[in-house]
Amino acid sequence: MNRGFYTILAAQFFSAIADNVLLFAAIALLKQVNAPSWHTPLLQESFIISYILLAPFVGAFADSLPKGRVMFLSNSVKLAGCLAMLFGLNPLIAYGLVGFGAAAYSPAKYGILTEFLPREKLVMANSWMEGLTVGAIILGAVVGGLLISPNIADVMLKWWDVPFIDTGIDTAPELAISVVAGLYILASLFNLYIPRLPIDHTPISNDPIFLIKEFTHCFKLLWKDPLGQVSLAVTTLFWGTGATLRLIVLSWAGVACSANDHGTLPRYCCTPSSRHRRNGWILCRTNECAATASWSLIDGFRQLHRRAKF
């Protein structure tokens, strides 16, 4: 693997973390402004809808420019959506703008691998890309939860104060969004260091009507192919279930762990620990919860690996 490949991975990692931290910041912001409860699941929808609406066009856009530049421009759109949320734009609209950038980013981040690496290394490269993305989703949830936690946010907001300068960042959601903006800037800097390669192939046409017809034709061909059917069905079910499960788990955690109005964990949280037994529940302090959750995740993968051997 060459240096450019690791630069691509770093850019993707920080960009994906920012996407997921921003979700938790947006949820906290909705609660802060007393938005209706049904706005929370709409956040995911506003982000994902761009992937559907822009599907016929983003591939052609990624092929029309050097893909490192496409990734930079897409990250810039994400940064714009993040800053718009910070400066008061409705979180649903702002997060939708971030989704717009993410939809344009995806074809470039995968397409660039075929330009950097030989064919025999593409499976490994894709595995690294997917693994880092899943890791960023998990880490983003942890970081997002910590940043909107009152105990941590209050301390960080004191550090954030600059003498004689009013930053306007006074709440935990605003702090989290500011950190996300920094992550997007960091990802964009990595994008700038991706080696520029000549355009491998240009789109046949940039006409929107042609692109929609071509996309529809290719979509039908995939569904007629047996392996294509499996790939599309499994991918759709996997990511659709994952997006739904995330919201279900957040709602469950609010009940099972008695989360407060900001969606953060209280002093005590139910975990598989032998400490602090209270009313039949097994409890531990909040600062042990993250470690316990991480260990549970690792143990789950260990059990799956053990079963796979048999």
C-alpha positions in Angstrom: 0.0 0.0 0.0 1.4 3.4 -0.9 1.3 6.6 1.1 -1.6 8.1 -0.8 -3.8 5.2 0.2 -3.2 5.9 3.9 -3.9 9.6 3.3 -7.3 8.6 1.8 -8.0 6.4 4.8 -7.2 9.2 7.2 -9.4 11.6 5.4 -12.3 9.1 5.4 -11.8 8.3 9.0 -12.0 11.9 10.3 -14.9 12.7 7.9 -16.9 9.7 9.0 -16.3 10.5 12.7 -17.5 14.0 12.2 -20.7 12.8 10.4 -21.6 10.6 13.4 -20.7 13.1 16.2 -22.8 15.7 14.4 -25.8 13.4 14.6 -25.6 13.4 18.4 -25.0 17.1 18.5 -28.0 17.7 16.3 -30.2 15.5 18.5 -29.1 17.4 21.6 -29.8 20.7 19.7 -33.3 19.6 18.9 -34.0 18.7 22.5 -32.5 22.1 23.6 -35.0 24.0 21.4 -37.8 21.7 22.4 -38.4 20.4 18.9 -41.2 17.7 18.5 -39.9 14.2 19.2 -40.6 13.0 15.6 -37.8 15.4 14.5 -35.2 13.0 15.8 -35.8 10.2 13.3 -36.2 12.8 10.6 -32.5 13.7 11.1 -31.4 10.4 9.7 -33.9 10.7 6.9 -32.7 14.2 6.0 -29.1 12.9 5.8 -29.9 9.8 3.8 -32.4 11.3 1.3 -29.5 12.8 -0.6 -28.0 9.4 -1.3 -31.3 8.4 -3.0 -32.0 11.6 -4.9 -28.4 12.2 -6.1 -27.6 8.5 -6.9 -27.9 9.1 -10.7 -25.5 12.1 -10.7 -22.8 11.7 -8.0 -20.9 9.0 -10.0 -20.6 11.2 -13.0 -19.5 14.1 -10.8 -16.8 12.0 -9.2 -15.6 10.9 -12.6 -15.5 14.5 -14.0 -12.8 15.7 -11.7 -9.7 14.3 -9.9 -11.3 12.3 -7.1 -9.1 13.9 -4.4 -10.6 17.2 -5.4 -14.1 15.8 -5.4 -13.5 14.6 -1.8 -12.2 18.0 -0.8 -15.2 19.8 -2.3 -17.6 17.3 -0.7 -16.0 17.8 2.7 -16.4 21.6 2.2 -20.1 21.1 1.7 -20.2 19.1 4.9 -18.4 21.9 6.7 -20.8 24.4 5.4 -23.8 22.4 6.7 -22.1 22.1 10.1 -21.4 25.8 10.3 -25.0 26.5 9.2 -26.2 24.4 12.1 -23.9 26.2 14.5 -25.2 29.6 13.3 -28.8 28.8 13.8 -30.1 27.0 10.7 -32.8 24.4 11.4 -30.8 21.1 12.3 -32.9 19.1 9.8 -32.0 21.4 6.9 -28.4 21.7 8.0 -27.9 18.0 8.5 -29.5 17.4 5.1 -26.8 19.7 3.6 -24.2 17.5 5.3 -25.9 14.5 3.8 -25.7 16.2 0.4 -21.9 16.4 0.8 -21.7 12.8 2.1 -23.5 11.5 -1.0 -21.1 13.3 -3.3 -18.2 12.0 -1.2 -19.0 8.3 -1.4 -18.3 7.5 -5.0 -15.0 9.3 -5.0 -13.7 7.6 -1.9 -14.3 4.1 -3.4 -13.5 5.0 -7.0 -10.1 6.5 -6.1 -9.0 3.1 -4.8 -9.1 1.6 -8.3 -6.8 4.4 -9.5 -4.3 4.1 -6.7 -4.0 0.3 -6.3 -3.5 -2.7 -8.5 -6.5 -5.1 -8.9 -5.2 -7.7 -6.5 -5.1 -5.3 -3.6 -8.6 -3.9 -4.0 -10.4 -6.3 -1.7 -7.9 -5.6 1.1 -8.2 -1.8 0.4 -12.0 -2.0 0.5 -11.9 -3.9 3.7 -9.7 -1.2 5.3 -12.1 1.4 4.1 -15.2 -0.3 5.4 -13.5 -1.3 8.7 -12.4 2.3 9.4 -15.9 3.6 8.5 -17.5 1.2 11.0 -14.9 2.1 13.6 -15.6 5.8 13.0 -19.4 5.2 13.4 -18.7 3.5 16.8 -16.1 6.1 17.9 -18.3 8.9 16.7 -21.2 7.7 18.9 -18.9 7.6 21.9 -17.3 11.0 21.2 -20.7 12.6 20.4 -22.2 11.2 23.7 -19.3 12.5 25.7 -19.3 16.0 24.1 -23.0 16.6 24.9 -22.6 15.2 28.4 -23.1 18.1 30.9 -20.2 17.0 33.1 -17.7 17.0 30.3 -19.2 19.9 28.3 -19.2 22.3 31.3 -15.5 21.7 31.8 -14.7 22.1 28.1 -16.8 25.3 27.8 -14.6 26.9 30.4 -11.5 26.0 28.3 -13.3 27.4 25.3 -13.7 30.9 26.7 -11.2 33.4 25.2 -10.5 36.6 27.2 -12.3 39.7 25.7 -13.7 37.6 22.9 -17.3 36.3 22.9 -17.2 33.0 20.8 -21.0 32.6 21.2 -20.4 28.9 22.1 -22.3 28.6 25.4 -24.0 25.2 25.3 -23.0 21.5 24.9 -24.5 21.1 21.4 -22.7 24.2 20.2 -19.5 22.9 21.6 -20.0 19.5 19.9 -20.8 21.2 16.6 -17.6 23.3 16.9 -15.5 20.2 17.4 -17.2 18.6 14.4 -16.2 21.6 12.3 -12.6 21.1 13.3 -12.8 17.4 12.3 -14.1 18.4 8.9 -11.3 20.9 8.4 -8.8 18.2 9.4 -10.3 15.7 6.9 -10.2 18.4 4.2 -6.5 19.0 4.9 -5.8 15.3 4.3 -7.8 15.6 1.1 -5.4 18.3 -0.1 -2.5 15.9 0.3 -4.0 13.1 -1.7 -1.8 12.8 -4.8 -3.6 14.2 -7.9 -4.1 11.6 -10.6 -5.2 12.2 -14.2 -8.9 11.6 -14.8 -9.3 7.9 -15.5 -12.4 8.2 -17.7 -14.9 11.0 -18.2 -18.7 10.6 -18.2 -20.3 9.9 -21.6 -22.7 12.8 -21.0 -23.5 15.4 -18.2 -27.1 15.8 -19.3 -29.3 15.0 -16.3 -31.9 13.2 -18.3 -29.3 11.0 -19.9 -27.8 10.2 -16.4 -31.2 9.3 -15.0 -31.9 6.9 -17.9 -28.5 5.4 -17.7 -28.8 4.9 -13.9 -32.3 3.3 -14.4 -30.9 0.9 -17.0 -27.9 -0.1 -14.9 -30.2 -0.5 -11.8 -32.5 -2.9 -13.7 -29.5 -4.9 -15.0 -28.2 -5.4 -11.4 -31.6 -6.6 -10.2 -31.8 -9.1 -13.1 -28.4 -10.5 -12.2 -28.5 -13.2 -9.4 -25.3 -12.0 -7.7 -26.5 -8.4 -8.2 -29.8 -9.2 -6.5 -28.0 -10.6 -3.5 -25.6 -7.7 -3.3 -28.3 -5.0 -3.5 -30.7 -6.8 -1.1 -28.1 -7.6 1.6 -26.6 -4.1 1.4 -30.0 -2.4 1.6 -31.1 -4.6 4.5 -27.8 -4.2 6.3 -27.6 -0.4 6.2 -31.3 0.1 6.6 -31.5 -2.1 9.7 -28.4 -0.4 11.1 -29.8 3.1 10.7 -33.1 2.0 12.3 -31.3 0.1 15.1 -29.3 3.1 16.0 -32.4 5.1 16.8 -34.0 2.2 18.6 -30.9 1.7 20.8 -30.7 5.4 21.6 -34.4 5.3 22.7 -33.8 2.1 24.7 -30.8 3.6 26.4 -32.9 6.5 27.5 -35.2 4.1 29.3 -32.9 1.4 30.5 -30.2 3.8 31.7 -32.6 6.5 32.8 -31.0 9.1 30.5 -31.8 12.7 31.3 -33.6 15.2 29.1 -30.4 15.9 27.1 -30.1 12.2 26.2 -26.9 11.7 28.2 -26.3 9.1 30.8 -26.8 9.9 34.5 -24.5 9.0 37.3 -25.6 5.4 37.3 -26.1 3.2 34.3 -27.0 -0.5 33.9 -24.0 -2.6 32.9 -22.8 -6.1 33.5 -20.8 -5.1 36.6 -20.8 -6.5 40.1 -20.7 -3.0 41.7 -23.4 -0.7 43.0 -26.3 -3.2 43.0 -29.5 -1.3 43.5 -33.1 -2.5 43.3 -32.1 -5.7 41.4 -30.3 -3.7 38.7 -26.5 -4.0 38.2 -25.2 -0.5 38.2 -21.9 1.3 37.6 -20.8 4.9 37.4 -21.0 6.7 34.1 -17.2 6.8 33.7 -17.2 3.0 33.7 -20.0 2.8 31.1 -17.9 3.6 28.1 -15.2 1.1 29.1 -17.9 -1.6 29.7 -19.6 -0.9 26.4 -16.3 -1.1 24.6 -15.4 -4.4 26.3 -18.9 -5.8 25.5 -18.4 -4.9 21.8 -14.9 -6.6 21.8 -16.3 -9.6 23.6 -19.1 -9.9 21.0 -16.7 -10.0 18.1 -14.6 -12.5 20.0 -17.6 -14.8 20.5 -18.6 -14.5 16.8 -15.0 -15.3 15.8 -15.0 -18.4 18.1 -18.3 -19.6 16.6 -17.1 -19.0 13.1 -14.3 -21.6 13.7 -16.9 -24.2 14.3 
